[in-house]
Protein backbone atom coordinates (compact mmCIF):
# COMPACT_ATOMS: atom_id res chain seq x y z
CA UNK A 1 0.00 0.00 0.00
CA UNK A 2 1.56 3.32 -1.12
CA UNK A 3 0.28 5.33 1.85
CA UNK A 4 1.94 2.91 4.29
CA UNK A 5 5.25 3.22 2.46
CA UNK A 6 5.00 7.02 2.71
CA UNK A 7 4.14 6.88 6.40
CA UNK A 8 7.10 4.59 7.10
CA UNK A 9 9.34 7.02 5.20
CA UNK A 10 8.02 9.85 7.38
CA UNK A 11 8.77 7.82 10.51
CA UNK A 12 12.32 7.09 9.33
CA UNK A 13 12.88 10.79 8.59
CA UNK A 14 11.55 11.77 12.01
CA UNK A 15 13.98 9.35 13.68
CA UNK A 16 16.91 10.88 11.77
CA UNK A 17 15.64 14.44 12.22
CA UNK A 18 15.34 14.11 15.97
CA UNK A 19 18.91 12.93 16.45
CA UNK A 20 20.56 15.17 13.85
CA UNK A 21 18.56 18.30 14.59
CA UNK A 22 19.02 18.23 18.36
CA UNK A 23 22.74 17.64 18.01
CA UNK A 24 23.13 20.35 15.38
CA UNK A 25 21.12 22.97 17.24
CA UNK A 26 23.03 22.47 20.49
CA UNK A 27 26.37 22.32 18.67
CA UNK A 28 25.72 25.58 16.78
CA UNK A 29 24.52 27.36 19.92
CA UNK A 30 27.56 26.19 21.89
CA UNK A 31 29.93 27.16 19.06
CA UNK A 32 28.39 30.61 18.80
CA UNK A 33 28.54 31.33 22.54
CA UNK A 34 32.13 30.05 22.90
CA UNK A 35 33.34 32.14 19.95
CA UNK A 36 31.58 35.21 21.34
CA UNK A 37 33.02 34.63 24.81
CA UNK A 38 36.54 34.07 23.48
CA UNK A 39 36.38 37.24 21.40
CA UNK A 40 35.25 39.35 24.37
CA UNK A 41 37.89 37.91 26.72
CA UNK A 42 40.70 38.40 24.21
CA UNK A 43 39.63 42.01 23.57
CA UNK A 44 39.47 42.73 27.29
CA UNK A 45 42.89 41.23 28.00
CA UNK A 46 44.34 43.28 25.13
CA UNK A 47 42.69 46.40 26.57
CA UNK A 48 44.00 45.77 30.11
CA UNK A 49 47.55 45.16 28.88
CA UNK A 50 47.50 48.27 26.67
CA UNK A 51 46.08 50.28 29.53
CA UNK A 52 49.08 49.32 31.66
CA UNK A 53 51.49 50.30 28.87
CA UNK A 54 49.65 53.58 28.27
CA UNK A 55 50.34 54.62 31.87
CA UNK A 56 53.94 53.47 31.64
CA UNK A 57 53.35 50.30 33.67
CA UNK A 58 55.06 47.09 32.68
CA UNK A 59 52.26 44.53 32.05
CA UNK A 60 54.48 41.81 33.55
CA UNK A 61 54.72 43.75 36.83
CA UNK A 62 50.96 44.27 37.02
CA UNK A 63 50.23 40.76 35.70
CA UNK A 64 48.34 39.68 38.83
CA UNK A 65 46.13 42.74 38.62
CA UNK A 66 45.39 42.11 34.93
CA UNK A 67 44.62 38.45 35.61
CA UNK A 68 42.29 39.38 38.48
CA UNK A 69 40.37 41.91 36.39
CA UNK A 70 40.21 39.47 33.47
CA UNK A 71 38.83 36.81 35.81
CA UNK A 72 36.16 39.15 37.16
CA UNK A 73 35.20 39.99 33.58
CA UNK A 74 35.04 36.30 32.64
CA UNK A 75 32.86 35.48 35.66
CA UNK A 76 30.27 38.01 34.48
CA UNK A 77 30.32 36.69 30.90
CA UNK A 78 29.91 33.13 32.17
CA UNK A 79 27.03 34.22 34.38
CA UNK A 80 25.01 35.71 31.55
CA UNK A 81 25.85 32.89 29.12
CA UNK A 82 24.72 30.34 31.71
CA UNK A 83 21.30 32.01 31.89
CA UNK A 84 20.80 31.80 28.13
CA UNK A 85 22.27 28.31 28.04
CA UNK A 86 19.76 26.97 30.57
CA UNK A 87 16.76 28.40 28.72
CA UNK A 88 18.02 27.19 25.34
CA UNK A 89 18.49 23.65 26.67
CA UNK A 90 14.95 23.73 28.11
CA UNK A 91 13.52 24.65 24.70
CA UNK A 92 15.57 21.98 22.93
CA UNK A 93 14.48 19.40 25.51
CA UNK A 94 10.83 20.29 25.02
CA UNK A 95 11.23 20.25 21.25
CA UNK A 96 12.73 16.79 21.49
CA UNK A 97 9.73 15.71 23.55
CA UNK A 98 7.39 17.00 20.82
CA UNK A 99 9.36 15.15 18.14
CA UNK A 100 9.13 11.95 20.19
CA UNK A 101 5.35 12.37 20.48
CA UNK A 102 5.19 13.04 16.75
CA UNK A 103 6.99 9.76 16.07
CA UNK A 104 4.55 7.89 18.31
CA UNK A 105 1.64 9.55 16.54
CA UNK A 106 2.95 8.55 13.08
CA UNK A 107 3.46 5.02 14.38
CA UNK A 108 -0.17 4.95 15.53
CA UNK A 109 -1.35 6.27 12.16
CA UNK A 110 0.55 3.42 10.49
CA UNK A 111 -1.06 0.96 12.93
CA UNK A 112 -4.62 2.14 12.20
CA UNK A 113 -3.95 2.37 8.46
CA UNK A 114 -2.91 -1.28 8.51
CA UNK A 115 -6.06 -2.18 10.46
CA UNK A 116 -8.25 -0.39 7.89
CA UNK A 117 -6.56 -2.30 5.09
CA UNK A 118 -7.58 -5.64 6.56
CA UNK A 119 -10.93 -4.65 8.06
CA UNK A 120 -14.20 -5.43 6.30
CA UNK A 121 -16.51 -4.13 9.02
CA UNK A 122 -17.59 -0.65 7.81
CA UNK A 123 -18.34 0.61 11.30
CA UNK A 124 -14.83 -0.25 12.51
CA UNK A 125 -13.28 1.20 9.36
CA UNK A 126 -15.12 4.48 10.05
CA UNK A 127 -13.90 4.39 13.64
CA UNK A 128 -10.30 3.90 12.50
CA UNK A 129 -10.65 6.71 9.96
CA UNK A 130 -11.88 9.01 12.75
CA UNK A 131 -8.91 8.00 14.92
CA UNK A 132 -6.51 8.78 12.08
CA UNK A 133 -8.21 12.13 11.42
CA UNK A 134 -7.84 13.12 15.09
CA UNK A 135 -4.17 12.17 15.02
CA UNK A 136 -3.57 14.19 11.85
CA UNK A 137 -5.09 17.23 13.56
CA UNK A 138 -2.76 16.69 16.48
CA UNK A 139 0.13 16.39 14.02
CA UNK A 140 -0.70 19.86 12.67
CA UNK A 141 -0.62 21.19 16.22
CA UNK A 142 2.76 19.49 16.74
CA UNK A 143 4.13 21.28 13.67
CA UNK A 144 2.89 24.67 14.89
CA UNK A 145 4.44 24.12 18.32
CA UNK A 146 7.74 23.01 16.76
CA UNK A 147 7.77 26.20 14.67
CA UNK A 148 7.14 28.25 17.80
CA UNK A 149 10.06 26.46 19.51
CA UNK A 150 12.28 27.35 16.55
CA UNK A 151 11.22 31.00 16.80
CA UNK A 152 12.02 31.05 20.51
CA UNK A 153 15.45 29.52 19.95
CA UNK A 154 16.20 32.05 17.22
CA UNK A 155 15.14 34.93 19.45
CA UNK A 156 17.24 33.56 22.30
CA UNK A 157 20.38 33.30 20.15
CA UNK A 158 19.90 36.82 18.77
CA UNK A 159 19.16 38.30 22.19
CA UNK A 160 22.22 36.63 23.72
CA UNK A 161 24.49 38.08 21.05
CA UNK A 162 22.89 41.51 21.29
CA UNK A 163 23.09 41.56 25.10
CA UNK A 164 26.72 40.43 25.26
CA UNK A 165 27.79 42.89 22.56
CA UNK A 166 25.98 45.69 24.39
CA UNK A 167 27.28 44.93 27.87
CA UNK A 168 30.78 43.73 27.03
CA UNK A 169 32.00 46.49 24.72
CA UNK A 170 35.42 46.41 23.10
CA UNK A 171 37.17 49.13 25.13
CA UNK A 172 40.46 49.07 23.24
CA UNK A 173 39.26 52.00 21.13
CA UNK A 174 38.84 54.04 24.33
CA UNK A 175 42.61 54.29 24.75
CA UNK A 176 43.19 57.14 22.33
CA UNK A 177 46.87 57.58 21.54
CA UNK A 178 48.05 60.52 19.43
CA UNK A 179 51.03 59.22 17.51
CA UNK A 180 52.77 62.57 17.00
CA UNK A 181 56.29 62.60 18.42
CA UNK A 182 55.68 65.67 20.63
CA UNK A 183 52.54 64.21 22.22
CA UNK A 184 54.17 60.82 22.76
CA UNK A 185 57.15 62.51 24.44
CA UNK A 186 54.98 64.71 26.69
CA UNK A 187 52.78 61.79 27.61
CA UNK A 188 55.80 59.58 28.29
CA UNK A 189 57.35 62.15 30.65
CA UNK A 190 54.07 62.73 32.46
CA UNK A 191 53.36 59.02 32.88
CA UNK A 192 56.94 58.36 34.02
CA UNK A 193 56.30 60.50 37.11
CA UNK A 194 52.59 60.01 37.78
CA UNK A 195 51.72 56.96 35.66
CA UNK A 196 51.60 54.59 38.61
CA UNK A 197 49.16 56.82 40.51
CA UNK A 198 47.04 57.36 37.39
CA UNK A 199 47.01 53.63 36.64
CA UNK A 200 45.86 52.90 40.20
CA UNK A 201 43.04 55.41 39.79
CA UNK A 202 42.03 53.90 36.44
CA UNK A 203 42.13 50.43 37.97
CA UNK A 204 39.78 51.56 40.76
CA UNK A 205 37.45 52.88 38.07
CA UNK A 206 37.63 49.49 36.34
CA UNK A 207 36.56 47.72 39.54
CA UNK A 208 33.65 50.15 39.85
CA UNK A 209 32.73 49.40 36.23
CA UNK A 210 32.71 45.68 37.03
CA UNK A 211 30.40 46.30 40.00
CA UNK A 212 27.98 48.34 37.86
CA UNK A 213 28.10 45.72 35.12
CA UNK A 214 27.27 43.07 37.71
CA UNK A 215 24.17 45.06 38.74
CA UNK A 216 23.07 45.40 35.11
CA UNK A 217 23.51 41.66 34.59
CA UNK A 218 21.41 40.98 37.71
CA UNK A 219 18.59 43.01 36.11
CA UNK A 220 18.95 40.99 32.91
CA UNK A 221 18.91 37.84 35.01
CA UNK A 222 15.48 38.83 36.33
CA UNK A 223 14.24 39.48 32.78
CA UNK A 224 15.40 36.05 31.66
CA UNK A 225 13.89 34.45 34.77
CA UNK A 226 10.54 35.97 33.74
CA UNK A 227 11.06 34.66 30.21
CA UNK A 228 11.74 31.21 31.67
CA UNK A 229 8.40 31.40 33.54
CA UNK A 230 6.65 32.36 30.29
CA UNK A 231 8.34 29.41 28.60
CA UNK A 232 6.93 27.05 31.21
CA UNK A 233 3.46 28.51 30.57
CA UNK A 234 4.00 28.00 26.84
CA UNK A 235 4.85 24.32 27.46
CA UNK A 236 1.78 23.89 29.68
CA UNK A 237 -0.56 25.59 27.18
CA UNK A 238 0.89 23.71 24.20
CA UNK A 239 0.15 20.42 25.96
CA UNK A 240 -3.45 21.54 26.33
CA UNK A 241 -3.54 22.52 22.67
CA UNK A 242 -2.42 19.02 21.69
CA UNK A 243 -5.02 17.37 23.92
CA UNK A 244 -7.79 19.57 22.54
CA UNK A 245 -6.78 19.18 18.87
CA UNK A 246 -9.45 17.02 17.23
C-alpha positions in Angstrom: 0.0 0.0 0.0 1.6 3.3 -1.1 0.3 5.3 1.9 1.9 2.9 4.3 5.2 3.2 2.5 5.0 7.0 2.7 4.1 6.9 6.4 7.1 4.6 7.1 9.3 7.0 5.2 8.0 9.8 7.4 8.8 7.8 10.5 12.3 7.1 9.3 12.9 10.8 8.6 11.6 11.8 12.0 14.0 9.4 13.7 16.9 10.9 11.8 15.6 14.4 12.2 15.3 14.1 16.0 18.9 12.9 16.4 20.6 15.2 13.9 18.6 18.3 14.6 19.0 18.2 18.4 22.7 17.6 18.0 23.1 20.3 15.4 21.1 23.0 17.2 23.0 22.5 20.5 26.4 22.3 18.7 25.7 25.6 16.8 24.5 27.4 19.9 27.6 26.2 21.9 29.9 27.2 19.1 28.4 30.6 18.8 28.5 31.3 22.5 32.1 30.1 22.9 33.3 32.1 19.9 31.6 35.2 21.3 33.0 34.6 24.8 36.5 34.1 23.5 36.4 37.2 21.4 35.3 39.3 24.4 37.9 37.9 26.7 40.7 38.4 24.2 39.6 42.0 23.6 39.5 42.7 27.3 42.9 41.2 28.0 44.3 43.3 25.1 42.7 46.4 26.6 44.0 45.8 30.1 47.6 45.2 28.9 47.5 48.3 26.7 46.1 50.3 29.5 49.1 49.3 31.7 51.5 50.3 28.9 49.6 53.6 28.3 50.3 54.6 31.9 53.9 53.5 31.6 53.4 50.3 33.7 55.1 47.1 32.7 52.3 44.5 32.0 54.5 41.8 33.5 54.7 43.7 36.8 51.0 44.3 37.0 50.2 40.8 35.7 48.3 39.7 38.8 46.1 42.7 38.6 45.4 42.1 34.9 44.6 38.4 35.6 42.3 39.4 38.5 40.4 41.9 36.4 40.2 39.5 33.5 38.8 36.8 35.8 36.2 39.2 37.2 35.2 40.0 33.6 35.0 36.3 32.6 32.9 35.5 35.7 30.3 38.0 34.5 30.3 36.7 30.9 29.9 33.1 32.2 27.0 34.2 34.4 25.0 35.7 31.5 25.9 32.9 29.1 24.7 30.3 31.7 21.3 32.0 31.9 20.8 31.8 28.1 22.3 28.3 28.0 19.8 27.0 30.6 16.8 28.4 28.7 18.0 27.2 25.3 18.5 23.7 26.7 15.0 23.7 28.1 13.5 24.6 24.7 15.6 22.0 22.9 14.5 19.4 25.5 10.8 20.3 25.0 11.2 20.3 21.2 12.7 16.8 21.5 9.7 15.7 23.5 7.4 17.0 20.8 9.4 15.1 18.1 9.1 11.9 20.2 5.3 12.4 20.5 5.2 13.0 16.8 7.0 9.8 16.1 4.6 7.9 18.3 1.6 9.5 16.5 2.9 8.6 13.1 3.5 5.0 14.4 -0.2 5.0 15.5 -1.4 6.3 12.2 0.6 3.4 10.5 -1.1 1.0 12.9 -4.6 2.1 12.2 -4.0 2.4 8.5 -2.9 -1.3 8.5 -6.1 -2.2 10.5 -8.2 -0.4 7.9 -6.6 -2.3 5.1 -7.6 -5.6 6.6 -10.9 -4.6 8.1 -14.2 -5.4 6.3 -16.5 -4.1 9.0 -17.6 -0.7 7.8 -18.3 0.6 11.3 -14.8 -0.3 12.5 -13.3 1.2 9.4 -15.1 4.5 10.1 -13.9 4.4 13.6 -10.3 3.9 12.5 -10.6 6.7 10.0 -11.9 9.0 12.7 -8.9 8.0 14.9 -6.5 8.8 12.1 -8.2 12.1 11.4 -7.8 13.1 15.1 -4.2 12.2 15.0 -3.6 14.2 11.8 -5.1 17.2 13.6 -2.8 16.7 16.5 0.1 16.4 14.0 -0.7 19.9 12.7 -0.6 21.2 16.2 2.8 19.5 16.7 4.1 21.3 13.7 2.9 24.7 14.9 4.4 24.1 18.3 7.7 23.0 16.8 7.8 26.2 14.7 7.1 28.3 17.8 10.1 26.5 19.5 12.3 27.3 16.6 11.2 31.0 16.8 12.0 31.1 20.5 15.4 29.5 20.0 16.2 32.0 17.2 15.1 34.9 19.4 17.2 33.6 22.3 20.4 33.3 20.1 19.9 36.8 18.8 19.2 38.3 22.2 22.2 36.6 23.7 24.5 38.1 21.1 22.9 41.5 21.3 23.1 41.6 25.1 26.7 40.4 25.3 27.8 42.9 22.6 26.0 45.7 24.4 27.3 44.9 27.9 30.8 43.7 27.0 32.0 46.5 24.7 35.4 46.4 23.1 37.2 49.1 25.1 40.5 49.1 23.2 39.3 52.0 21.1 38.8 54.0 24.3 42.6 54.3 24.8 43.2 57.1 22.3 46.9 57.6 21.5 48.0 60.5 19.4 51.0 59.2 17.5 52.8 62.6 17.0 56.3 62.6 18.4 55.7 65.7 20.6 52.5 64.2 22.2 54.2 60.8 22.8 57.1 62.5 24.4 55.0 64.7 26.7 52.8 61.8 27.6 55.8 59.6 28.3 57.4 62.2 30.7 54.1 62.7 32.5 53.4 59.0 32.9 56.9 58.4 34.0 56.3 60.5 37.1 52.6 60.0 37.8 51.7 57.0 35.7 51.6 54.6 38.6 49.2 56.8 40.5 47.0 57.4 37.4 47.0 53.6 36.6 45.9 52.9 40.2 43.0 55.4 39.8 42.0 53.9 36.4 42.1 50.4 38.0 39.8 51.6 40.8 37.4 52.9 38.1 37.6 49.5 36.3 36.6 47.7 39.5 33.6 50.1 39.8 32.7 49.4 36.2 32.7 45.7 37.0 30.4 46.3 40.0 28.0 48.3 37.9 28.1 45.7 35.1 27.3 43.1 37.7 24.2 45.1 38.7 23.1 45.4 35.1 23.5 41.7 34.6 21.4 41.0 37.7 18.6 43.0 36.1 19.0 41.0 32.9 18.9 37.8 35.0 15.5 38.8 36.3 14.2 39.5 32.8 15.4 36.0 31.7 13.9 34.5 34.8 10.5 36.0 33.7 11.1 34.7 30.2 11.7 31.2 31.7 8.4 31.4 33.5 6.6 32.4 30.3 8.3 29.4 28.6 6.9 27.0 31.2 3.5 28.5 30.6 4.0 28.0 26.8 4.9 24.3 27.5 1.8 23.9 29.7 -0.6 25.6 27.2 0.9 23.7 24.2 0.2 20.4 26.0 -3.5 21.5 26.3 -3.5 22.5 22.7 -2.4 19.0 21.7 -5.0 17.4 23.9 -7.8 19.6 22.5 -6.8 19.2 18.9 -9.4 17.0 17.2 
